[in-house]
Amino acid sequence: MKGLNWFDKFLFFLNALFAVILLFSYLLPYIPPNYFAPLSVFSLAVPFLIVANLIFFIFWLIRLRRQMLLSLVVLLIGFNHVTSVYEISSTDEKIGNEEELKVLSYNVRQFNEYGWAEDLDIPEKISDFVKEVDPDVISMQEYYTGELKVAQSFPHKYIKLKTKSAEFGLAIFSKYPILKTGSLDFLTSSNNNGIYADIKKGNDTIRFINIHLQSFGVKPNLNKLKKRETKRVFLGMGQTFVQQQQQMEVVLDLIKQTPYEKIVVLGDFNNTAYSYIYREVKSQGFYDAFKETGNGFGKTFNLRSFPLRIDFILPSESMKILTFENYYVPYSDHYPITATFDLNRP
């Protein structure tokens, strides 16, 4: 570190620390949460580590210092991780033919039924948003029964409430016939669940699996968390990821039993693209629609400026992805996402 003053040496020490931690984080998707639960929590910090290393790289590059090579090499090693934070896609695909299918996934936070936001018109605004986007299939998490005002535009639906007395759960709405439905009924004690619907469009039958994995309890007011609670929350989040692993194994069993070639797994994973949970699903032959045709940070959860992407649309490799889009509308703590597929083009 010749030629560096004491402050530059300190910055490079921090740079090295962030680089080593990021390098280690590349192993997290290969470590099941039930092996060592607290370790899985670090997957949430990967976007921050990537951004930090990018800042260090740019800082040293501007100053023409060879120290830039450290972060550059680490970022190149994990290039696939970097593109999970920020994606630049271009497509000249023509859309508008009758074989296309547009899908919307949205955690609607019970349409503000319990007053998390001051805006009392959220059900109407979500309904107007759905009408404007005009999807063929809707997958909703934390759906509160009766609040989607444009539901009549979707003649086929499957709604699974958490309990007989509850008024919220999961929902799938479709403009096309639904042949079969089912609930995964996760075995763990949880308010979360997964459902599926087999939708017929033309000569194709597509199984849509709408999942809402175990919630990890991080809310936009995370910065107000008291220090004495940090350890308890950290350990609790580790156990949450263990529950997610158990729930995902149920999803994987359903995927293996599905008789159709075309499958879409979508919904609120409550986990990131750097997790064991995400990698296990993708390894079954699925694309990440955001990584194929998305643009920008792809943020789906409102945690201030932190680019947290925990909602996904993962189609099987037999489906051609035409478009993907994030919508930063303030009607929930999640942001809705859409993807458009061409069913006749692998």
Secondary structure, DSSP 8 states (H G I E B T S, - for coil): -TT--HHHHHHHHHHHHHHHHHHHHTTGGGS-TTTSHHHHGGGGGHHHHHHHHHHHHHHHHHTT-TTHHHHHHHHHHTHHHHHHH-B----------TTEEEEEEEE-GGGGTT-SSS-TTHHHHHHHHHHHH--SEEEEEEEETT--TTGGG-SEEEEEESSSS-SEEEEEEESS-EEEEEE---SSS-S-EEEEEEEEETTEEEEEEEEE-------TTGGG--HHHHHHHHHHHHHHHHHHHHHHHHHHHHHHH---SEEEEEEE-SS-TTSHHHHHHHTTTB--HHHHH--B----B-STT-----EEEEEBTTSEEEEEEE---SSSSB--EEEEEETT--
